[in-house]
């Protein structure tokens, strides 16, 4: 029975001892080449890999490798879902004598630390890929197969570029399958692709990897805010007037000073009464300036004129 290819992480890891993910340094050059295409994102389930194999006559089950074992409760569940004469007839009706493998994840109570959050009272199987012969099938076929056997397919949680996928995982989304954080996502091109060596184009982005990066960014922002606060200990009225003038507001209009975002918030800002202007987080100097303007304004009434 064919095994499921290991899905590589999107980015490389530092090889100098930290092993940290190197944001923006792609592991696969073909994936990097395709990064701005539209990719489909499905939820990555924290469980155990399972293969359901139809050889054209009978059904067998396997783990991720030939040596991997499947928990007894999960074997019972698989037999209920795919065993017996009725299911054999359904396999034959759907696929005839063609060799077929349903790749999925066994999850639930007793499977990984997240198991109880998915299903506290039992275990189940969820389908994420379907192979007929040597070819992986499109999402529509995966969903039809799942519907035929009365099982679930991993949910599609979004689509977009790989940079947008990273941003999504950084937001720490909740699982669609239980009361738990999503483990991550698996990204596939909208059209099934392989590289020049025949390797399938697919990658994963895990919250566990992004969490440390988000933490580092948050710490950096906090330190930056503390530095800004230190800078306003000695404010002159000339500085305040300069900020009023820069943002098109006279000193006598201070009570109508526009709302300025706190540091690193990505929200619209009114500038000189014009259309709202919105800039992304990367414009740190812009954000820092707006933050200082807000701090100056809030403290202006306490400054001796």
N, C-alpha and C positions, 0 to 999 in steps of 0.2 A: 504494500500500500504506500502510495506517495506521501511523503511528509510535507508539512507546510513550511515554506521558506521563512527564515527568521526576518522580522521586519526591523530595519535599521532605524536608529534615532536620526532625526533630521540633521543635527549639528555634530561636529567632532568634539571630542573631549581633550582637555589639556593633558599632554603626556609628560609634563615636567613635575609630576607628583601630586598635584591638587585633584586631578581627574574631573575638574569642573567643566561644565558644558561651555563651549566657546560660541557665544551668540553671534550668528551671522556667518560662521565658518562651516560651510556645508560639507557633509560627509561624502556625498555622492555627486560628482560633477554633472551627471545627467539630470538629477533632481534640481541642482542649482540652475541649470540651463532652462528648466521648465518652471521655475519658482513663480513667475508672474502669470502663468496660465491659471485657469480655474480648476481647482481641486475639490473633490468631495470629501467631507470630514464625517467619519462615523465614530461613535463612542467606543473607546477601548475599555473592555470589561476586565476586571481583576479577578481572574479565575484560573481554570486549567484547560489547556488546549485539548480538543476532542475531534477525532475524525470518524465519520460515519461512512462506511465504504459499501457500495453496491457493485458487485462484480458482474452483474447481468443475471444472477441466479439467486444470490443470498446476500444478507447484510452482516457485516462484522464491525466491531468498534476498536478504536485505537487511540492512544494518547498522542502527544506531540511527536514522540519517537517510538520505535518498536519496543524499547525497553521501559517506556513510561507506563505506570500503572494508573488505573482509574478507580476512584473511591467506590466502594460497594453500593452506596446509596445512589450514586450517579449512574452506575451500570443498570440498576433497577429502573431508574427513570428513562434511560436510553432504550431499554427493552420495551417499556410502555409506549414510547414515542415512535419507535422504528421497527420493533420486533413483531413476530407473528405473521400469519398468513395474509391478513388484510393489508398490512403494510408492504409485504412482499409484492402483492398484486398492484399496489399503488406505485411502487418503484418501477415495476415492469410497465405499467401503463404510461408513466411519465418519461421513462428513459429507455425502455426496451432492454436490449442486451448490452448497451453501452456501459462502459465503466464510469462510475460517478463517485465523487467524494464530497460529502457535506462537511466543511470545516466550520467549527464553532467553538464556543466556550462553555465549559461546565462551570456553574457558579451557584452560590448559595451557602447555607449553613455548613460550616466545617471545611469550606474550600477558601483558602487564603484568609488573611485577617479581616478583609472587607466582606466576607461571605454573608454574615448575619444581617448586615445592612441591606444587602440585595434581597435576601429571602430568609427571614429568621426561622421559618418552619420547614424548610426542605431545600432541595436542589433542583436545578433546571438546566436546560440546554438552550443556547441562543446561537443562531446561524450568522456567520459573517462572510463566508465565501462558498462558492459552488464551482467545482471543477468537473467538466465533462471531457473525458479523454485527457488531453494535455492542456486544455484551454480553460482559463477562468472565465466565468460568465458575467454579463453585465448586472448592475444592481436590480434591474427589473426582473431578471430570472431568479435572482436570490430571493426577492420578495415573493414571487409566485411559488417557489419551492417551499418557502416557509409557510405560506398560506395553505398549501396543499396538505402539509403534515400537521397543521394546527400549532405551529411553534412561532417564536418571535425571531425577527432579524434585528441585528444591532441597529439602533436608531441613527439616521442621518441627522447630525446636529448643525450642519452649516455647509457652506461652500465659499470658495474665494481663493486668493493667492496664498502662498505659504506664509508670507509675512502676516497676513490677516489671520491665518490659523494660529500662529504663535501668539498674537495679541489676544485671541480668544482663550487660549489655554492660560495665559497670564492672568486672566480675569477670574480664574479658579471657579469654573462653572460646576453646577451640581449635576449629579448623575440623573439620567432619564429613567433609571431602573430601580432606584432605591434612595433612601435618605442618607446620602453620602456624597462626598466630593467626587467629581468625575476623575477617573484615573488618568485620562488623557484622551487623545484622538488618534485615529489612523487616517492618513491622507492618501487618496488615490486620484490620479488624473481622471477627468470626466470620461475620457476614452482610455480603455485598457492599453497600456504601452509596455514595451520592453526595450532595454538598451541594446547596443551592438553585440553584446555577448549573450543576449537572450535572457538577461536578468530582469525580473519584473520591477516596474517603477512603482514604489510604495514606500511610505515612511511613517514614523510615529512621533508624536510630541506628547510628553508626559508632564503632568502637573508637578510631580516630584522633582523633575529637573528644572522646571521654570520657577518653582517656589524660591529657591536660593537666589536666583537672579532678581526676582521681584523684591526679595528682602534686601538685597544689596542696593537696589535703586532707591527703595524707601529710606534706607539708612543715609544714603547720599543726600537725598532731598531734605531730611531732617537736619543734617549737619549744615546744609546750605541755608536753611531757614534760621538756624541759630546764629550763623555768621551775619545774616542780614539784620537780625535783632540787635546784635552788638553794634552794628554800624549806625543805629539811630539814637544812640545815647546822647549825642551832641548834634542837635538839629538847629539850623538857623532859619530865620524867617525867609531869607533870600532863597534858600533851598526849596522851601515849601512853595514860595511864589513861582519858582522855576518849574516845578512840577505842574502847578495849576496852569501856567502858560503853555507848557508842552501838550497838555491834554485839552487845550482850548477852553479853559474855565477861568474866569477872573476870581480874585481872592474874595470879592463880595458875594460870590455864588457858591461858597464852600458848602453850604447846607444842601446844595443840589449836586454835590460831587457824585459822579457815576460810580456804581458798585464795581470794585476792582477785585478779581479773584485772589484767594489766598494762594500761596506758592504751589505751582505744579497742578492746579486745577485746569481742566480743559473746557472752559465755558466761554460763551460769547462776551465781548466787552464793547461798550459803546465808546466810540472815539470821535470827539468833536461833533457829536450829534449825527454822524453818518451811519450808514448801514452797519449792523453788527459785524465785527471782525472776529474771526476764530482762527487761532493758530495752534498747532499740535505741541505736545510735550517737549519735543526736541528743541524748540526755540527757548532754551533755558534763560538766555539773556533777556529776552522779551518778558518772560514770566517774572524773572527777578526784578526787573525794573517796575513792572506793575505792582509787585508785592511791596517794594519800597515806597511806591507812591501811596499805596493804601496805608502803610504804616505811618508815613509822614502825615497823611491826612488825619488819621485817627489821633495823632499826638499833637497836631497843629494848635489846637486850642490851649495846650499846656505850655506852649513856647512863648517866651517874652517877646513882644514885638518891639 
